[in-house]
Amino acid sequence: MGELREQNEVIQAKNRENEQLLLNVLPATAAEGMSGRGLQPKAYREATILFVDAVQFSRLAARVDPVSCLRQLDFYFSLFDQITGAFAVEKVTTIGDTYLAVAGVPQRRAAHAVDATLAALRLAQAVTTRPGPVVDEWEWSFRIGLHSGPCISGVLGARKHVFDLWG
C-alpha cells in the first residue's frame, strides 16, 4: 500500500510540474481551454498591444560577444516581465529584440488601455535608469509602442503551442 501511495505522489508532482510548464507558455485561461487540436481563435473588440524594441540591436549584436549581448537582453526582458505582470499585461512573445505584450486578452477588461499605458510609462522609466550589466559601454535605448483596437488570439497547430495575436 505504501508503494502505491508513493507512486501516486510522484504522479501528482509530475502533473503539477507539467501544469506549471504549460502556464509558462500560455496564459492561464488559454491553458485551461487547450485540447489536442489547439485553442480555437477568439475575437476581441478591444485590446491594447504593447511592444518594446531595442534600438539598433543588430549593430550592437554585430559588435559584441553574443552571450554578453543576450544576457543583457535577457535582463531587460525579465525586467519587462516583472513590470507588465504588475499591471496585468500579458506577455505574448519575444521576437528577436522585440517584446510583445497585451492588455485585455485573454481576460477582457475595460481598463486595458490604461493598464498598458501605465506599464509602458513604468517600462520607459525603468530603461532610462539603465539598470543591469553593461555590454560594451553601449547605450541601450528602446522604442515603446501601444496600439488599441480589435484583435484575435489563439493557439494554432498540434505541436509546440504558442499563444499568438492577429489583427
Accessible surface in RSA format (square Angstrom, percent):
REM  Atomic radii and reference values for relative SASA: ProtOr
REM  Chains: A
REM  Algorithm: Lee & Richards
REM  Probe-radius: 1.40
REM  Slices: 20
REM RES _ NUM      All-atoms   Total-Side   Main-Chain    Non-polar    All polar
REM                ABS   REL    ABS   REL    ABS   REL    ABS   REL    ABS   REL
RES MET A   1   179.65  93.0 133.02  88.0  46.64 111.0 115.53  98.2  64.13  85.0
RES GLY A   2    43.21  53.3   0.00   N/A  43.21  53.3  33.50  91.9   9.72  21.8
RES GLU A   3   126.53  72.6 119.21  90.2   7.32  17.4  44.81  86.7  81.72  66.7
RES LEU A   4   113.09  63.0 110.41  79.0   2.68   6.7 111.60  78.4   1.49   4.0
RES ARG A   5   150.41  63.2 144.62  73.7   5.79  13.8  50.67  69.3  99.74  60.4
RES GLU A   6   113.77  65.3 112.47  85.1   1.30   3.1  35.48  68.6  78.29  63.9
RES GLN A   7    91.09  50.9  88.35  64.6   2.74   6.5  31.08  66.1  60.02  45.5
RES ASN A   8    74.80  51.6  72.88  70.4   1.92   4.6  13.03  31.4  61.77  59.7
RES GLU A   9    97.46  56.0  93.81  71.0   3.65   8.7  36.38  70.4  61.07  49.9
RES VAL A  10    89.19  58.7  86.31  78.1   2.88   6.9  89.16  77.5   0.02   0.1
RES ILE A  11   101.03  57.5  99.70  74.3   1.34   3.2 100.91  72.7   0.12   0.3
RES GLN A  12    84.40  47.2  82.63  60.4   1.77   4.2  21.44  45.6  62.96  47.7
RES ALA A  13    46.11  42.4  40.97  63.2   5.14  11.7  41.93  59.0   4.18  11.1
RES LYS A  14   112.97  55.1 112.88  69.3   0.09   0.2  68.33  61.5  44.64  47.5
RES ASN A  15    86.41  59.6  81.64  78.9   4.77  11.5  22.81  54.9  63.60  61.5
RES ARG A  16   151.23  63.5 144.73  73.8   6.50  15.5  75.63 103.4  75.60  45.8
RES GLU A  17    94.46  54.2  86.79  65.7   7.68  18.3  34.36  66.5  60.11  49.1
RES ASN A  18    85.92  59.3  80.18  77.5   5.74  13.8  23.95  57.6  61.97  59.9
RES GLU A  19   107.03  61.4 101.55  76.8   5.48  13.1  29.84  57.7  77.19  63.0
RES GLN A  20   112.36  62.8 112.10  81.9   0.26   0.6  44.42  94.6  67.94  51.5
RES LEU A  21   105.36  58.7 104.25  74.6   1.10   2.8 104.70  73.5   0.65   1.8
RES LEU A  22    64.79  36.1  60.98  43.6   3.81   9.6  64.29  45.1   0.50   1.4
RES LEU A  23    66.83  37.2  46.17  33.0  20.66  51.9  46.63  32.7  20.20  54.4
RES ASN A  24   124.00  85.5  90.15  87.1  33.84  81.5  12.68  30.5 111.31 107.6
RES VAL A  25    85.65  56.4  63.84  57.8  21.82  52.6  69.07  60.0  16.58  45.0
RES LEU A  26     3.57   2.0   0.00   0.0   3.57   9.0   2.15   1.5   1.42   3.8
RES PRO A  27     7.47   5.4   4.32   3.9   3.15  11.5   7.40   6.1   0.08   0.5
RES ALA A  28    55.51  51.0  47.38  73.1   8.13  18.5  47.38  66.7   8.13  21.5
RES THR A  29    50.71  36.1  39.38  39.9  11.33  27.0  39.83  53.5  10.89  16.5
RES ALA A  30     2.39   2.2   0.23   0.4   2.16   4.9   2.38   3.4   0.01   0.0
RES ALA A  31    13.01  12.0   4.24   6.5   8.77  20.0   4.50   6.3   8.50  22.5
RES GLU A  32   143.27  82.3 106.19  80.3  37.08  88.3  51.49  99.6  91.78  74.9
RES GLY A  33    42.69  52.6   0.00   N/A  42.69  52.6  27.40  75.2  15.29  34.2
RES MET A  34    39.67  20.5  14.75   9.8  24.92  59.3  14.80  12.6  24.87  32.9
RES SER A  35    65.23  55.1  49.69  66.3  15.54  35.8  51.63 109.9  13.60  19.1
RES GLY A  36    68.68  84.7   0.00   N/A  68.68  84.7  44.36 121.7  24.31  54.5
RES ARG A  37   193.92  81.4 174.01  88.7  19.91  47.4  70.25  96.0 123.67  75.0
RES GLY A  38     1.96   2.4   0.00   N/A   1.96   2.4   0.00   0.0   1.96   4.4
RES LEU A  39    33.98  18.9  32.85  23.5   1.13   2.8  33.25  23.3   0.73   2.0
RES GLN A  40   111.24  62.2 103.88  75.9   7.37  17.5  60.18 128.1  51.06  38.7
RES PRO A  41    71.22  51.9  48.22  44.0  23.00  83.6  48.48  40.0  22.74 141.4
RES LYS A  42   106.89  52.1 102.68  63.0   4.22  10.0  58.75  52.9  48.14  51.3
RES ALA A  43    68.82  63.3  55.56  85.7  13.26  30.2  55.75  78.5  13.07  34.6
RES TYR A  44     4.79   2.2   1.96   1.1   2.82   7.3   1.40   1.1   3.39   4.2
RES ARG A  45   209.51  88.0 198.82 101.3  10.70  25.5  75.62 103.3 133.90  81.1
RES GLU A  46    96.26  55.3  86.56  65.5   9.71  23.1  42.31  81.8  53.95  44.0
RES ALA A  47     0.80   0.7   0.31   0.5   0.49   1.1   0.31   0.4   0.49   1.3
RES THR A  48     2.09   1.5   2.09   2.1   0.00   0.0   2.09   2.8   0.00   0.0
RES ILE A  49    32.37  18.4  32.34  24.1   0.04   0.1  32.34  23.3   0.04   0.1
RES LEU A  50     0.00   0.0   0.00   0.0   0.00   0.0   0.00   0.0   0.00   0.0
RES PHE A  51    79.21  39.6  79.21  49.1   0.00   0.0  79.21  48.0   0.00   0.0
RES VAL A  52     0.54   0.4   0.15   0.1   0.40   1.0   0.15   0.1   0.40   1.1
RES ASP A  53    20.12  14.1  20.12  20.0   0.00   0.0   8.07  19.0  12.05  12.0
RES ALA A  54     2.97   2.7   1.18   1.8   1.79   4.1   1.18   1.7   1.79   4.7
RES VAL A  55    39.82  26.2  35.23  31.9   4.59  11.1  35.23  30.6   4.59  12.5
RES GLN A  56    93.38  52.2  76.82  56.1  16.56  39.4  27.36  58.2  66.02  50.1
RES PHE A  57    34.08  17.0  30.42  18.8   3.66   9.5  31.52  19.1   2.55   7.3
RES SER A  58    91.57  77.4  81.21 108.4  10.36  23.9  46.33  98.7  45.24  63.4
RES ARG A  59   136.91  57.5 131.50  67.0   5.40  12.9  60.99  83.3  75.92  46.0
RES LEU A  60     0.97   0.5   0.97   0.7   0.00   0.0   0.97   0.7   0.00   0.0
RES ALA A  61    41.57  38.2  28.25  43.6  13.33  30.3  28.61  40.3  12.96  34.3
RES ALA A  62    92.77  85.3  48.01  74.1  44.77 101.8  59.93  84.4  32.85  87.0
RES ARG A  63   134.92  56.6  96.95  49.4  37.97  90.4  51.96  71.0  82.95  50.3
RES VAL A  64    18.47  12.2   5.03   4.6  13.44  32.4  12.14  10.5   6.33  17.2
RES ASP A  65    78.53  55.0  64.73  64.4  13.80  32.6  36.44  85.8  42.10  42.0
RES PRO A  66    89.25  65.0  86.77  79.1   2.48   9.0  89.25  73.7   0.00   0.0
RES VAL A  67    82.99  54.6  80.35  72.7   2.64   6.4  82.56  71.7   0.42   1.2
RES SER A  68    38.62  32.6  35.73  47.7   2.89   6.7  14.99  31.9  23.63  33.1
RES CYS A  69     1.73   1.3   1.73   1.9   0.00   0.0   1.13   2.9   0.59   0.6
RES LEU A  70   105.48  58.7 102.32  73.2   3.16   7.9 102.64  72.1   2.84   7.6
RES ARG A  71   161.03  67.6 153.62  78.3   7.41  17.6  57.40  78.5 103.62  62.8
RES GLN A  72     2.61   1.5   2.46   1.8   0.15   0.4   0.00   0.0   2.61   2.0
RES LEU A  73     9.72   5.4   9.72   7.0   0.00   0.0   9.72   6.8   0.00   0.0
RES ASP A  74    89.95  63.0  86.23  85.8   3.73   8.8  21.33  50.2  68.62  68.4
RES PHE A  75    63.89  32.0  58.61  36.3   5.28  13.7  63.51  38.5   0.38   1.1
RES TYR A  76     0.47   0.2   0.47   0.3   0.00   0.0   0.00   0.0   0.47   0.6
RES PHE A  77    20.49  10.2  20.49  12.7   0.00   0.0  20.49  12.4   0.00   0.0
RES SER A  78    49.09  41.5  46.63  62.2   2.46   5.7  28.92  61.6  20.17  28.3
RES LEU A  79    31.98  17.8  29.31  21.0   2.67   6.7  31.13  21.9   0.85   2.3
RES PHE A  80     0.02   0.0   0.02   0.0   0.00   0.0   0.02   0.0   0.00   0.0
RES ASP A  81    55.75  39.0  46.74  46.5   9.01  21.3  24.56  57.8  31.19  31.1
RES GLN A  82   128.23  71.7 111.65  81.6  16.57  39.5  45.71  97.3  82.51  62.6
RES ILE A  83    11.69   6.6   8.50   6.3   3.19   7.7  11.69   8.4   0.00   0.0
RES THR A  84     1.83   1.3   1.83   1.9   0.00   0.0   0.00   0.0   1.83   2.8
RES GLY A  85    51.03  62.9   0.00   N/A  51.03  62.9  31.21  85.6  19.82  44.4
RES ALA A  86    85.25  78.4  40.79  62.9  44.46 101.1  53.60  75.5  31.65  83.8
RES PHE A  87    58.89  29.5  51.37  31.8   7.52  19.6  57.62  34.9   1.27   3.6
RES ALA A  88    63.79  58.6  45.06  69.5  18.72  42.6  57.05  80.3   6.74  17.8
RES VAL A  89     4.91   3.2   0.00   0.0   4.91  11.8   0.31   0.3   4.60  12.5
RES GLU A  90    61.52  35.3  56.66  42.9   4.86  11.6   9.57  18.5  51.95  42.4
RES LYS A  91    80.66  39.4  66.10  40.6  14.56  34.7  37.39  33.7  43.27  46.1
RES VAL A  92    16.91  11.1   0.03   0.0  16.88  40.7   0.37   0.3  16.55  44.9
RES THR A  93    34.23  24.3  28.61  29.0   5.62  13.4  13.82  18.6  20.41  30.9
RES THR A  94    50.67  36.0  32.41  32.9  18.26  43.5   1.95   2.6  48.73  73.7
RES ILE A  95   110.78  63.0 103.46  77.1   7.32  17.6 106.75  76.9   4.03  10.9
RES GLY A  96    64.15  79.1   0.00   N/A  64.15  79.1  43.52 119.4  20.63  46.2
RES ASP A  97    27.80  19.5  26.88  26.8   0.92   2.2   0.33   0.8  27.46  27.4
RES THR A  98    31.30  22.3  31.30  31.7   0.00   0.0  18.39  24.7  12.91  19.5
RES TYR A  99     0.00   0.0   0.00   0.0   0.00   0.0   0.00   0.0   0.00   0.0
RES LEU A 100    30.57  17.0  30.57  21.9   0.00   0.0  30.57  21.5   0.00   0.0
RES ALA A 101     0.00   0.0   0.00   0.0   0.00   0.0   0.00   0.0   0.00   0.0
RES VAL A 102     0.30   0.2   0.00   0.0   0.30   0.7   0.00   0.0   0.30   0.8
RES ALA A 103     0.28   0.3   0.00   0.0   0.28   0.6   0.28   0.4   0.00   0.0
RES GLY A 104     0.34   0.4   0.00   N/A   0.34   0.4   0.26   0.7   0.08   0.2
RES VAL A 105     3.21   2.1   0.00   0.0   3.21   7.7   0.00   0.0   3.21   8.7
RES PRO A 106    22.29  16.2  13.87  12.6   8.43  30.6  13.87  11.4   8.43  52.4
RES GLN A 107    99.40  55.6  98.14  71.7   1.26   3.0  44.60  94.9  54.81  41.6
RES ARG A 108   132.90  55.8 106.43  54.3  26.47  63.0  60.40  82.5  72.50  43.9
RES ARG A 109    69.93  29.4  52.90  27.0  17.03  40.6  54.41  74.4  15.52   9.4
RES ALA A 110   109.16 100.4  69.72 107.6  39.44  89.7  81.43 114.7  27.73  73.4
RES ALA A 111    46.31  42.6  40.65  62.7   5.66  12.9  45.18  63.6   1.13   3.0
RES HIS A 112    15.32   8.4  15.32  10.7   0.00   0.0   6.20   6.4   9.12  10.6
RES ALA A 113    39.89  36.7  39.54  61.0   0.35   0.8  39.85  56.1   0.04   0.1
RES VAL A 114    88.77  58.4  85.42  77.3   3.35   8.1  88.75  77.1   0.02   0.1
RES ASP A 115    27.53  19.3  27.53  27.4   0.00   0.0   0.92   2.2  26.61  26.5
RES ALA A 116     0.00   0.0   0.00   0.0   0.00   0.0   0.00   0.0   0.00   0.0
RES THR A 117    56.44  40.1  56.44  57.2   0.00   0.0  42.40  57.0  14.04  21.2
RES LEU A 118    80.52  44.8  78.48  56.1   2.04   5.1  78.49  55.1   2.03   5.5
RES ALA A 119     0.00   0.0   0.00   0.0   0.00   0.0   0.00   0.0   0.00   0.0
RES ALA A 120     8.91   8.2   7.75  12.0   1.15   2.6   7.97  11.2   0.94   2.5
RES LEU A 121   113.71  63.3 107.79  77.1   5.91  14.9 108.65  76.3   5.05  13.6
RES ARG A 122    97.53  40.9  94.04  47.9   3.49   8.3  27.28  37.3  70.25  42.6
RES LEU A 123     0.02   0.0   0.02   0.0   0.00   0.0   0.02   0.0   0.00   0.0
RES ALA A 124    38.11  35.0  37.15  57.3   0.96   2.2  38.11  53.7   0.00   0.0
RES GLN A 125   107.71  60.2 100.71  73.6   7.00  16.7  34.12  72.6  73.59  55.8
RES ALA A 126     6.55   6.0   2.80   4.3   3.75   8.5   6.55   9.2   0.00   0.0
RES VAL A 127    15.01   9.9   9.45   8.6   5.56  13.4   9.45   8.2   5.56  15.1
RES THR A 128   109.89  78.2  76.20  77.2  33.70  80.3  71.17  95.6  38.72  58.5
RES THR A 129    96.87  68.9  67.52  68.5  29.34  69.9  68.14  91.5  28.73  43.4
RES ARG A 130    73.90  31.0  60.01  30.6  13.89  33.1  26.81  36.6  47.10  28.5
RES PRO A 131    37.62  27.4  26.44  24.1  11.18  40.7  36.97  30.5   0.66   4.1
RES GLY A 132    38.09  47.0   0.00   N/A  38.09  47.0  13.53  37.1  24.56  55.0
RES PRO A 133    73.66  53.7  59.81  54.5  13.85  50.3  72.27  59.7   1.39   8.6
RES VAL A 134    70.16  46.2  38.55  34.9  31.62  76.2  39.89  34.7  30.28  82.1
RES VAL A 135    10.18   6.7   7.13   6.5   3.05   7.4  10.18   8.8   0.00   0.0
RES ASP A 136    71.87  50.3  44.21  44.0  27.66  65.4  16.21  38.2  55.66  55.5
RES GLU A 137   141.21  81.1 124.47  94.2  16.74  39.9  60.87 117.7  80.34  65.6
RES TRP A 138    26.36  10.6  23.16  11.2   3.19   7.5  23.49  12.5   2.87   4.7
RES GLU A 139   118.81  68.2 105.97  80.2  12.85  30.6  58.46 113.1  60.36  49.3
RES TRP A 140    18.93   7.6   5.66   2.7  13.27  31.2   6.17   3.3  12.76  20.7
RES SER A 141    54.99  46.5  49.82  66.5   5.17  11.9  41.38  88.1  13.61  19.1
RES PHE A 142    28.33  14.2   0.89   0.5  27.45  71.4   0.89   0.5  27.45  78.6
RES ARG A 143   131.73  55.3 126.85  64.7   4.88  11.6  64.38  88.0  67.36  40.8
RES ILE A 144    53.52  30.5  18.34  13.7  35.18  84.8  19.02  13.7  34.50  93.6
RES GLY A 145    13.64  16.8   0.00   N/A  13.64  16.8  13.64  37.4   0.00   0.0
RES LEU A 146    71.78  40.0  39.35  28.1  32.43  81.5  39.37  27.6  32.41  87.2
RES HIS A 147   120.25  65.7 115.84  80.5   4.41  11.3  78.78  81.2  41.47  48.3
RES SER A 148    54.60  46.1  31.46  42.0  23.14  53.3  25.11  53.5  29.48  41.3
RES GLY A 149     9.70  12.0   0.00   N/A   9.70  12.0   6.87  18.9   2.83   6.3
RES PRO A 150    97.23  70.9  88.28  80.5   8.94  32.5  88.47  73.0   8.76  54.4
RES CYS A 151    10.78   8.2   5.27   5.9   5.52  13.0   9.17  23.2   1.61   1.7
RES ILE A 152    75.18  42.8  75.18  56.0   0.00   0.0  75.18  54.1   0.00   0.0
RES SER A 153     2.88   2.4   2.70   3.6   0.18   0.4   0.00   0.0   2.88   4.0
RES GLY A 154     0.13   0.2   0.00   N/A   0.13   0.2   0.10   0.3   0.03   0.1
RES VAL A 155     1.81   1.2   0.00   0.0   1.81   4.4   0.00   0.0   1.81   4.9
RES LEU A 156   108.58  60.5  91.09  65.2  17.49  44.0  92.64  65.1  15.94  42.9
RES GLY A 157    47.19  58.2   0.00   N/A  47.19  58.2  38.09 104.5   9.10  20.4
RES ALA A 158    74.43  68.4  52.32  80.7  22.11  50.3  52.40  73.8  22.03  58.4
RES ARG A 159   190.56  80.0 172.03  87.7  18.53  44.1  70.87  96.9 119.69  72.5
RES LYS A 160   175.26  85.5 144.87  88.9  30.39  72.4 102.79  92.5  72.47  77.2
RES HIS A 161    48.05  26.3  37.84  26.3  10.20  26.1  25.21  26.0  22.84  26.6
RES VAL A 162    83.26  54.8  77.70  70.3   5.56  13.4  78.53  68.2   4.73  12.8
RES PHE A 163     4.54   2.3   2.93   1.8   1.61   4.2   2.93   1.8   1.61   4.6
RES ASP A 164    51.55  36.1  51.55  51.3   0.00   0.0   4.80  11.3  46.75  46.6
RES LEU A 165    23.71  13.2   8.90   6.4  14.81  37.2   8.97   6.3  14.74  39.7
RES TRP A 166    91.82  36.8  84.17  40.7   7.66  18.0  70.59  37.6  21.23  34.5
RES GLY A 167   109.56 135.1   0.00   N/A 109.56 135.1  56.74 155.7  52.82 118.3
END  Absolute sums over single chains surface
CHAIN  1 A    10319.7       8431.9       1887.8       6004.1       4315.6
END  Absolute sums over all chains
TOTAL         10319.7       8431.9       1887.8       6004.1       4315.6
